[in-house]
C-alpha cells in the first residue's frame, strides 16, 4: 500500500484511459482516484453489502491531510450504516428526530410508547 501525501502524484503518471485508484493504509477506505483529466481524494466503504465511494475534493484544491481528516469522518458515518449524499448530508434519521421530539414535548405515556414501537427504537430509549 501507499501513503498519500502532498507530493505523491509527482512520482506517478495519469492513466490514458479509465481510472486508477491508489488506496492509503490509514484510514482504511481513503484513497486517490486518478483519471486522464482529474485527480481526486476519495473515501469508500461497504454499507449493507454495497460499495459506496464519495469524492472528497480535487487534489490540489484540498490538501492530503485535510482530505484524510474528512475521509475519517465520512468513513465513520458509513460505519454507522448512513450513506452520505449531496442531497441529504445534514438530514437526521427518523430515530434521531423522534428522540429530539420526545425531549422537547410532554406527551402521554401511551403516545410515547406507540411512537417508540412504530419507530422501533433500541431499548436504551424506551
N, C-alpha and C positions, 0 to 999 in steps of 0.2 A: 504494500500500500504506500501511498504518498502522503506528504504533509503539504497542504495547500497554504502558501504564503503569498506575499505581495509579488515577488519576482518569480513565481512558479511558472508562469506562462512564457517567460523569456526563453526557456530551455526546450519547449515543445512546439510543434507545428500544428496549425489548424487542419482538420481533415478536408479533403477536396469535396467530399460528398458525405451526406449523413451527419451523424454526430458522434462524439467521443465523450465519455463521462469518466472523470478521474475522481475517485472516492477517497476521502480522508479517513484516517483511523479514529480520530476524536473530534467531534462526536460521531458516532455511527449514524450514517444517513446524510452527512454533509458532503458535498462534492462540487465539482466544477464541470459544467457542460459546455463543450466546445463544438461549434459548427463552423462552417466556412465564413460566416459573416458575424458571429456573435460568440462572446464568452460570458457565461452567466453562472453565478453561485446558486446552488440548489439544495433543497432538503427533501429527502424521500424516506418513506416508511410504509410498511404494510399495515393497513387498517381493515379489520374484519375480512381478511383474506384478499383484499385488493390493494395493489401498489398505488401510492399517490406520490406525485412529485410536484413540489412547489418551487417556483422560481423566486429567489430572494432579491435578486438585483444583478445588474450587469457588472462584470469585472471591470474595475477602473473607476466606476462611479461609487462602488461600495467596497470598502476595504475588506481584506480577507478576515481580519479579526472581528470586525463588526458583523460580517456575514456569518461567521462561526457562532457568535452570540445569538444572532437572530435565528439561526438554524436550531440551536438548542431549545429555544422557546417553542418553535414550530413543531419540532420532533416531540417535545413534551406534550403539546396539545394533541398530537396524533396518537401518542401513547395512551391518552385518556379516551381513545376512540372518537375524537372530534376532528373532523376533517376541515382544515381551514380553507375558506374560499374567498374570493374577492368580494362577493355579494354579501356574505354574512360573516365577515371576520369578527365582528363585535357582538353578534347575536347570541344571547344566552340560551341554554336549553330550557325545555319546559319545566324540568325539575328545579332548576335554579330560579326560574320565575315564580314557581309555586312557593319555594322557601322564602323568597323575598316578600311575596304577598302575605303569607301566613305570619311573618314577623311584624308586618305593618297593620294588619287588620285584626279586629277582635271578632271572632266568629263562634258560632255554637259548636260544641264538641262533635256533634253528629255531622255537621257540614265539613269540618276539618278532616274527620275520618273518611268521609266519602271522597273528598278531593284527593287525599293520600292514596286511597285504594284505587281510584281511577288512574292516577299517575304512576302508581306502584313505586313509591319512594322506598329506599332502603330502610331497614329497621331503625337506624340511628335518628331518623327524622320523625318517627312515629311517637 
